Amino acid sequence: MNSLIYNELIKTWYRNGVKWFLTVLIGLYIIVAISLRFFLNENSIPTAGSFLLTSQTFINGTILLFYGVIITTSSITSEFHKGTIKQLAIRPIPRFKVLASKLISGFISLISLMVVFNVIIYLVSVLLFDASNASESLLVTTLTSCLYQIPVYVFYLALSVIIGTLFKSTTIAVVLFFVIDTAGGMITGLFSMLEWNASYFIYPNLMLEVYSDNTLISSQTMQGMIAGSGEGLLFSLTIILIYSLALGSIGFYRFQKQDIA
């Protein structure tokens, strides 16, 4: 199993252009940060805390999330596209382990990228912007925000597994993922508009930051709180776990029964 995971990590590094992704995104991020610091009016420059949380929301919650989905779905669909799945099938390795190695390697890759980017985010925030009046430790805020994001990654990777097993095209799989995610956001908005309780719907429960005692985190996320979110951290984690297990189980069952001839 360890060798399978290691092989998947190596393939991810080369197949998904991770080094170019890191280089380009970090470069653009630093350029934007420097531009905001030195070219904005003095009264318009964000504080270190504000800039840090905005950066985390965009990079952790959007860029890395969808890149992680691409990593996981492409690791599955590329095997069918290139025909290498047949080579895996004739080896004495259960299909369960093959798919599990792809899911685990996707998770490891995503967490590794999150660590790298959040170190950059923290350093840029405290070095370029004013952190003297921050109501919370920015280091603790950075770590806490990352911890709240991990269960969200688990759910989306489980979703990417079932999509990856249903389609043999990475492009179709990724587009479908965006469609599902957008539809989920629209349904959540409908619940909010109609003031219906959405406690058992997955998307409100992905907003784990609403449970934080950290004033920097909670002040930013409470504005987006909708009906159904805020039931309790344990409740939301349970909902995420149930949805993730259900989606993952369907994906693994589909992969077990899939015709690879």
C-alpha positions as CSV (number, residue, x, y, z in Angstrom):
1,M,0.0,0.0,0.0
2,N,2.8,2.4,0.9
3,S,4.5,1.8,-2.5
4,L,1.2,2.5,-4.3
5,I,0.8,5.8,-2.4
6,Y,4.4,6.7,-3.2
7,N,4.0,6.0,-6.9
8,E,0.8,8.0,-7.0
9,L,2.6,11.0,-5.4
10,I,5.3,10.8,-7.9
11,K,2.8,10.6,-10.8
12,T,0.9,13.6,-9.3
13,W,4.1,15.7,-9.2
14,Y,4.7,15.2,-12.9
15,R,1.2,14.7,-14.3
16,N,-0.4,17.8,-12.7
17,G,2.6,20.2,-13.0
18,V,2.7,20.9,-9.3
19,K,6.0,22.8,-9.4
20,W,4.6,25.1,-12.0
21,F,1.4,25.5,-10.1
22,L,3.4,26.4,-7.0
23,T,5.8,28.8,-8.8
24,V,3.1,30.7,-10.7
25,L,0.6,31.0,-7.9
26,I,3.2,32.0,-5.3
27,G,4.7,34.5,-7.7
28,L,1.3,36.1,-8.5
29,Y,0.3,36.2,-4.8
30,I,3.5,38.0,-3.8
31,I,3.1,40.5,-6.7
32,V,-0.5,41.2,-5.6
33,A,0.5,41.6,-2.0
34,I,3.3,44.1,-2.8
35,S,1.0,46.0,-5.1
36,L,-1.6,46.4,-2.4
37,R,1.0,47.4,0.1
38,F,2.8,50.1,-1.9
39,F,0.3,51.3,-4.4
40,L,-3.0,51.7,-2.4
41,N,-3.9,54.8,-0.5
42,E,-2.7,54.6,3.1
43,N,-6.2,54.5,4.4
44,S,-7.2,51.6,2.0
45,I,-4.3,49.3,2.9
46,P,-5.8,46.2,4.7
47,T,-4.5,45.1,8.1
48,A,-2.4,41.9,8.4
49,G,-5.3,40.0,9.8
50,S,-7.7,41.0,7.1
51,F,-5.3,40.3,4.4
52,L,-4.4,36.9,5.9
53,L,-8.0,35.7,6.2
54,T,-8.9,37.0,2.7
55,S,-5.9,35.2,1.3
56,Q,-6.8,31.9,3.1
57,T,-10.4,32.1,2.0
58,F,-9.4,32.5,-1.7
59,I,-6.4,30.1,-1.8
60,N,-7.4,27.4,0.7
61,G,-11.1,27.5,0.0
62,T,-11.1,28.0,-3.7
63,I,-7.8,27.5,-5.5
64,L,-6.4,24.6,-3.5
65,L,-9.8,22.9,-3.2
66,F,-10.4,22.7,-6.9
67,Y,-6.8,21.8,-7.6
68,G,-7.0,19.0,-5.2
69,V,-10.2,17.8,-7.0
70,I,-8.3,17.9,-10.3
71,I,-5.4,15.9,-8.8
72,T,-7.7,13.2,-7.5
73,T,-10.0,12.9,-10.5
74,S,-7.2,12.9,-13.0
75,S,-5.4,10.2,-11.1
76,I,-8.4,8.0,-11.7
77,T,-9.5,9.0,-15.2
78,S,-6.0,9.1,-16.6
79,E,-5.6,5.4,-15.9
80,F,-8.5,4.7,-18.2
81,H,-7.6,7.3,-20.8
82,K,-4.0,5.9,-21.1
83,G,-5.1,2.3,-20.8
84,T,-2.8,1.7,-17.8
85,I,-5.7,0.6,-15.7
86,K,-5.4,-2.8,-17.5
87,Q,-1.8,-3.2,-16.2
88,L,-3.0,-2.5,-12.7
89,A,-5.8,-5.0,-13.0
90,I,-3.5,-7.9,-13.9
91,R,-1.4,-7.3,-10.9
92,P,-2.2,-9.1,-7.6
93,I,-3.5,-5.9,-6.0
94,P,-7.1,-5.5,-4.9
95,R,-8.9,-2.7,-6.7
96,F,-9.8,-1.3,-3.3
97,K,-6.1,-0.6,-2.6
98,V,-5.6,0.9,-6.0
99,L,-8.4,3.5,-5.5
100,A,-7.5,4.0,-1.8
101,S,-3.9,4.9,-2.8
102,K,-5.2,7.5,-5.2
103,L,-7.5,9.1,-2.6
104,I,-4.8,9.1,0.1
105,S,-2.1,10.5,-2.2
106,G,-4.6,13.2,-3.3
107,F,-5.2,14.1,0.3
108,I,-1.5,14.2,1.1
109,S,-0.8,16.3,-1.9
110,L,-3.5,18.8,-1.0
111,I,-2.4,19.1,2.7
112,S,1.2,19.5,1.6
113,L,0.2,22.3,-0.8
114,M,-1.9,23.9,2.0
115,V,1.1,23.9,4.4
116,V,3.4,25.5,1.8
117,F,0.9,28.2,0.8
118,N,-0.1,29.1,4.3
119,V,3.5,29.5,5.4
120,I,3.8,32.0,2.5
121,I,0.5,33.7,3.4
122,Y,1.5,34.1,7.1
123,L,4.9,35.5,6.3
124,V,3.6,37.9,3.6
125,S,0.8,39.1,5.9
126,V,3.0,39.9,8.9
127,L,5.9,41.3,6.9
128,L,4.0,43.6,4.5
129,F,1.0,44.6,6.6
130,D,0.3,46.1,10.0
131,A,-0.2,43.4,12.6
132,S,0.2,45.6,15.7
133,N,-3.5,45.9,16.4
134,A,-4.5,42.3,15.6
135,S,-7.1,41.0,18.2
136,E,-5.7,37.5,17.9
137,S,-2.4,35.8,17.3
138,L,-2.0,35.6,13.5
139,L,0.0,32.4,13.7
140,V,-2.8,30.8,15.8
141,T,-5.4,32.2,13.4
142,T,-3.5,30.7,10.4
143,L,-3.3,27.3,12.0
144,T,-6.9,27.3,13.2
145,S,-8.3,28.3,9.8
146,C,-6.3,25.5,8.2
147,L,-7.7,22.9,10.6
148,Y,-11.3,24.0,9.8
149,Q,-10.5,23.4,6.1
150,I,-9.3,19.8,6.4
151,P,-12.8,18.2,6.9
152,V,-14.0,20.2,3.9
153,Y,-11.2,18.8,1.8
154,V,-12.2,15.2,2.9
155,F,-15.7,15.7,1.6
156,Y,-14.7,17.2,-1.7
157,L,-12.1,14.5,-2.3
158,A,-14.8,11.9,-1.6
159,L,-17.0,13.6,-4.1
160,S,-14.1,13.6,-6.7
161,V,-13.7,9.9,-6.2
162,I,-17.3,9.1,-7.3
163,I,-17.1,11.5,-10.2
164,G,-13.7,10.1,-11.3
165,T,-15.0,6.6,-11.3
166,L,-18.1,7.5,-13.3
167,F,-16.3,9.2,-16.2
168,K,-13.1,8.3,-18.1
169,S,-12.4,11.9,-19.1
170,T,-10.7,14.3,-16.7
171,T,-12.3,17.3,-18.4
172,I,-15.8,16.0,-18.1
173,A,-15.2,14.9,-14.5
174,V,-13.9,18.3,-13.5
175,V,-16.7,20.2,-15.4
176,L,-19.3,18.0,-13.7
177,F,-17.7,18.7,-10.3
178,F,-18.0,22.5,-10.9
179,V,-21.7,22.0,-12.0
180,I,-22.5,20.0,-8.8
181,D,-20.7,22.4,-6.6
182,T,-22.5,25.4,-8.2
183,A,-25.8,23.6,-7.9
184,G,-25.1,22.9,-4.2
185,G,-24.4,26.6,-3.6
186,M,-27.6,27.6,-5.4
187,I,-29.7,25.1,-3.4
188,T,-28.1,26.5,-0.2
189,G,-29.0,30.0,-1.3
190,L,-32.6,28.9,-1.9
191,F,-32.8,27.4,1.6
192,S,-31.5,30.7,2.9
193,M,-34.0,32.8,0.8
194,L,-37.0,30.7,1.9
195,E,-35.7,30.6,5.5
196,W,-35.8,26.8,5.5
197,N,-33.7,24.9,7.9
198,A,-30.8,23.2,6.0
199,S,-29.2,21.4,9.0
200,Y,-28.9,18.1,7.2
201,F,-27.8,19.5,3.8
202,I,-24.0,19.2,3.4
203,Y,-23.1,22.7,2.2
204,P,-24.1,24.8,5.2
205,N,-22.2,22.3,7.4
206,L,-19.0,23.0,5.5
207,M,-18.8,26.5,7.0
208,L,-16.9,25.2,10.1
209,E,-15.4,28.6,10.8
210,V,-18.7,29.8,12.3
211,Y,-17.9,27.8,15.4
212,S,-14.5,29.4,16.0
213,D,-13.8,31.4,19.2
214,N,-11.2,33.3,17.2
215,T,-12.7,36.8,16.7
216,L,-10.8,37.3,13.4
217,I,-12.2,34.2,11.9
218,S,-15.7,34.3,13.3
219,S,-16.2,38.0,12.4
220,Q,-15.6,37.2,8.7
221,T,-17.6,34.0,8.4
222,M,-20.6,35.0,10.5
223,Q,-21.7,37.4,7.7
224,G,-22.1,34.4,5.4
225,M,-23.9,32.2,7.9
226,I,-27.2,30.8,6.6
227,A,-30.1,28.9,8.1
228,G,-29.0,25.4,9.1
229,S,-25.3,26.3,9.8
230,G,-24.3,26.8,13.3
231,E,-25.9,23.7,14.8
232,G,-22.7,22.8,16.5
233,L,-19.2,21.7,15.5
234,L,-19.7,18.0,16.3
235,F,-23.0,18.0,14.4
236,S,-21.4,19.5,11.3
237,L,-18.4,17.2,11.5
238,T,-20.8,14.2,11.7
239,I,-22.7,15.4,8.7
240,I,-19.5,15.8,6.7
241,L,-18.3,12.4,7.8
242,I,-21.7,10.7,6.8
243,Y,-21.7,12.4,3.4
244,S,-18.0,11.6,2.8
245,L,-18.4,7.9,3.7
246,A,-21.6,7.6,1.5
247,L,-19.9,9.2,-1.5
248,G,-16.7,7.3,-1.0
249,S,-18.5,4.0,-0.6
250,I,-20.4,4.5,-3.9
251,G,-17.2,5.5,-5.6
252,F,-15.3,2.4,-4.3
253,Y,-18.2,0.1,-5.2
254,R,-18.4,1.6,-8.7
255,F,-14.6,1.1,-9.2
256,Q,-14.8,-2.5,-7.9
257,K,-17.5,-3.4,-10.5
258,Q,-16.3,-1.2,-13.3
259,D,-15.5,-2.9,-16.6
260,I,-11.9,-2.2,-17.6
261,A,-11.7,-4.4,-20.6
